[in-house]
Amino acid sequence: MESKMQKDLFVINGKNCNGCGDWKVFERFSKGKYSFQGHIACCKDCINEKRRIKALNPEFKLKEKERALKRSYNLTLKRFFELKMIQGNRCGSCGKEFTDENGANVDHDHITLMIRGILCHKCNSGLGFIGDTIESVRALLKYLLWHENHVQDSIKYGFEIDKVPKP
């Protein structure tokens, strides 16, 4: 027969999952700052199964996209698709057609928060990485143009490309 202390220790080390109803040790639950006993209600297995089912559901993906657009840009899904169609379902920068692989991202001014258009993932990320300013784009363009001219000279005269002086 178990002592009271053993039973208390058993209860303290775990809890029932609200998803599957099984008793599991706390390690099988993610931590939750505001959750009872410091762990969320459903075990990791139940959470992963719910995520897997939702990920396969196209309606869920659209709802998630709509929620993210509304939260981040105060933009409806309808208006997002309108902007894509205005651009001919193509990136506003490189002109490539939007696909599942290159995605369609909202481009916005980080100071005014105004939406500028829809860009593919590469263009949107690139713009963000170089600083999202006209000055940084001009500087990058100047760098590329300079090297385009001087690399041809280095090949012509037999210089090593990595030893060509930079602007």
N, C-alpha and C positions, 0 to 999 in steps of 0.2 A: 504494500500500500504506500502511495506517495505521501510525503509529508506536505504540510501547508506551504512551507518554504519552497519546495520543489515545484508545486503548482504555480505559485506566484512568479517564480523565475521563468517558468514556461510561458506564462502570459506576457511577462515583461519583454521577452526576447522576440516577440512576433505578434501578429494579429491576423484577423480574417480579411481577405481581399473583398472589396465591394463588387468586383467584376465577376470573378469565378466562384467566390464564396469559400475558397479553401483557406485554411490557416497556413501562414507562411512566416518564416523568420524575417526580421526587418531588412536584412540585406537584399531581399527580393523586391523591396519597395524603394522608389526614389525618395529622396529627402524633400520635405515640404516645410518651408519656413513657418507658415501659418497653419499647418495641418496638425490634427490631433496626434499626439505622440511623436511629432516631428517627421512623419512620413505621410505620403499621399495615400488616398483611399484605395486605389487599384494597384496591383502588383505590376512589375515591369513586363511580364509576359502578356497580361491583359492589355496594357497600354500599347505594346508593340503590335498586338493583333488588331486592335482598333485602328492604329495608324496604317497598317497594311491594307485593311479593308477600305479605309477612306481614300488611300492613295490610288486604288484601282477604280474609284468611282469618279467619273468625269464631272458629275454635278457638284460633288464636294470640292473638286479642284477649282471650279468656277466660283463657288461661294467663298473659298479661301482667297482667291485672287481679288474678288470684289471687296472683301473685308480689308485686305492689305491696301488696296488702292484708296479706299475711303479713309482709312486710318492715316496713311502717309501723305496723300495728296488731296484729300476731300474730292475724289474723282469717282464717278460711278462707272460700273463696268460698261454700260451702254456708251458713255462718252469716251472711254478708253478705246473701244472698238471703232467709234466714229473717227477718232484721231488717227488710228491705224489706216482706216479706209481713205481718209483725206490724203495720206502719204502714199496711197497705192499699195498698202500692205508691205511697204519697204522701209528700211532704215533711213531716217532723215539725214544721216551723214554719209554712209558708204553706198546706200542704194540697194543693198542686198535684200532679197525677199525674206520676210520673217518665217522662221521654221521653229519646230520644237527645240532644235539644237541651239540656235542662236538667240532665241527668245525675243521678246519685245519689252523693253524697259522704258519707263517714264523718265524723260530727261527734264530736270528742273534746275532753276537758279537757286543756289544754296543760300543766297542772301535775301532775295525777294520771295522765294518759294514759288515763283510763277513757273508754270509748265511751259517748256519750250517745244516739246515734241516727243516722238517715240523713236528710240534708238535700239539697235541690236545690242546684245550683251557686251561684245568686244568694244564697240564704239563708246558705249556708256561707261564702261570700266576704264577705258583709255582716257577719256575726258576727265573722269574723276581722279585718276592717278597723276595726271600732269597738272592738276590744280584748278581745272574748271574755269580758267580765265582766258581772255583773248591774248593777254601778254604771254602766258605760258604756251599757248598754241603757236603764236608767232615765233617765239624763241625756238620751239621744236622744229617748225618749218624752216627757219633760217639755218639751223644745224643740219637738217637733211639736205637742203639745197647746196650748202657749202660742200658737204661731203660728196654729193653727187658730182659736182664739178671737179673736185680735187682727187677723187678716187680714179677717175678717168686719166688724169695727169700722171698719177703714181703708176698706173698700169702701163701707160705709154712710155714712161721713162725708167721702168723697172724698179721703182721703190717698193718697199714693203708697206702694205696698207696700214698696219698698226703703228708705223713710224711717221705717218703723214701728220704735220702739225695741225692742231685743231684751231678753230676760229677764236 
